[in-house]
Amino acid sequence: MKRTLQAILRHPRTSHGFALATVLIASTVMLTVLVTAVTSTAAVRVSLQTQYYNELSRTAAESGVAYAKACLNANNGIPKWSASAPLMVNTDCSGVVQTNCLASSVDPACAVAVNSNVTSEFSVAYPTTDSSTGKATNIPSTGIVNILRTSSVGTDAIPWRTYKQTTFLSLVPVSQCSPNNPATLGWTNAVIASAPTAVGGPAIITLATGNLNPGPIFYRKDFMITQAGAYVLTASADDHSEVSIDGQVVLTTPDHNGTSITLTAGCHTASAKAMNYGMNPSASNFRFELIQVGPGTDAMVSDTSWRVTTGSTVHFSSPNYYQDPNSWALDRDFGVYSNTSLPWGGAPSTWATVSGDSNSHYISTVNSQSGTNYPGSSYTWLRNPTGFTLTSPTQVKVSAYCDDVCDVYLDGNLVYTSDSAHGSAFLSTTITIQPGQHTFGIRLYNASNANVGAALFAAVRVSDGSVLMRSDASWYTALFWTTTPNDYFSYDASFVPSTLP
């Protein structure tokens, strides 16, 4: 014990030096931790401030979008401001300055929001527009946040820091309220058949440029009404249309081209079923205008933001062919083939035995029906729209005898050509027809002006001898002869878009 004490007394500095080093090391570590913590806190603060200012600039940009939409709605979608006069907090819808603002102004008329030395504003550049209608197709809005030095508030000093966020709002199609007509369901944007006579006015629109098949074409546009009240709807079509608002027919054209309706504020749907008449392809188009009573301004017009669709193309011998009543009529029925007083004298004598039907009639067009003055070297067309339905694959004997020549079609497919004018016997063949709805059509050719042209036809089920279809008074005929052997097509008359109200 005595030695230990003497040792300590002999070396007093050794113990004290060790303690001092420990204190210095601990202090250094604590200082490093403190510096790191302060640095981290400062970084977090800067990050949070940046997020806050970015959010303020985004909100300011959205305010610009809202202002721009209000200006567009008040002018039928056409921007009144310009590239040199953008839409700002302190301008009207034409970009004309209403309040002179300093760069560092905190005047409420010069900013979206003011918080001490922080102000926010927006600038909406001139949007891209539709070339045919002049309407805006998007809104490019930039939100701006200015950080002012306290000493410069109210002066014309330059802000010491600025944050910006740009937002683009697509307006294609303009005022579209719902996505119920996408291209995946067959809808496409309409094209212009004739440009509007005034900027922002109604254009004449169509499915596609050039001539279109006869049959139904469907148009649709979802639109927003901001002010409830009375509106006048006018429409026209080539050739005929039924115009609906929210699924209710309000107008038919060309019988009536204008009507008054009352609309509530909110989303609505305008739709039309336009019918193209004729047998040959021809022009088909549609025009629409909705005018608010009072202001007399257009609330919605036909333009390329409308959507359009139609069914597939079908042959005149198909069940869903569109049969224009101005081009087709009930056939001329000469009566049962076995009547010896007919021009064919009861021929062919073996018809009932070979075809399996003893009640087929000679039929033809009602055009040029006075005796034997049917035009020679000419064609006409016959079809039976009633058709027949099979539930299983069925063998069917198809027979035809024509004066002079005919092509027999089933659902658009050529079955065979019957040539009785050159001494050959009438043709009969057996085919297998699959389940579904079917019909036959005939293209009839008359070779000579001195003879009547007509067709004799039967389709008989092989298994039981039942007649599925025969030539009789239920057939329809084209109301003309032509020297051109056309195959006529239409849009599917049974087609209805799944999204049409």
Sequence and secondary structure as in RCSB ss.txt:
>XXXX:A:sequence
MKRTLQAILRHPRTSHGFALATVLIASTVMLTVLVTAVTSTAAVRVSLQTQYYNELSRTAAESGVAYAKACLNAN
NGIPKWSASAPLMVNTDCSGVVQTNCLASSVDPACAVAVNSNVTSEFSVAYPTTDSSTGKATNIPSTGIVNILRT
SSVGTDAIPWRTYKQTTFLSLVPVSQCSPNNPATLGWTNAVIASAPTAVGGPAIITLATGNLNPGPIFYRKDFMI
TQAGAYVLTASADDHSEVSIDGQVVLTTPDHNGTSITLTAGCHTASAKAMNYGMNPSASNFRFELIQVGPGTDAM
VSDTSWRVTTGSTVHFSSPNYYQDPNSWALDRDFGVYSNTSLPWGGAPSTWATVSGDSNSHYISTVNSQSGTNYP
GSSYTWLRNPTGFTLTSPTQVKVSAYCDDVCDVYLDGNLVYTSDSAHGSAFLSTTITIQPGQHTFGIRLYNASNA
NVGAALFAAVRVSDGSVLMRSDASWYTALFWTTTPNDYFSYDASFVPSTLP
>XXXX:A:secstr
 HHHHHHHHH HHHHHHHHHHHHHHHHHHHHHHHHHHHHHHHHHHHHHHHHHHHHHHHHHHHHHHHHHHHHHHTT
TT     SSS EETTB TT  BSS   TT   GGG SEEETTEEEEEEE    B TTT  BSEEEEEEEEEE  G
GGTTTT   SEEEEEEEEEE SSTT     S GGGT EE EEEE  SSTTS  EEESSSS B SEEEEEEEEEEE
SS EEEEEEEEEESEEEEEETTEEEEEETT  EEEEEE SEEEEEEEEEEE SSS B  EEEEEEEETTT  EEE
E STTSEEEE  EEETTSTT    TTTEEE EEEEETT TTSTTTT  TTHHHHHS S  EEEE STT STT   
SSEEEEEE SS EEESS EEEEEEEEEESEEEEEETTEEEEEEE TTS   EEEEEEE SEEE EEEEEEE  TT
S  EEEEEEEETTT  EEEESSTT EEES  BSS    EEE TT   TT  
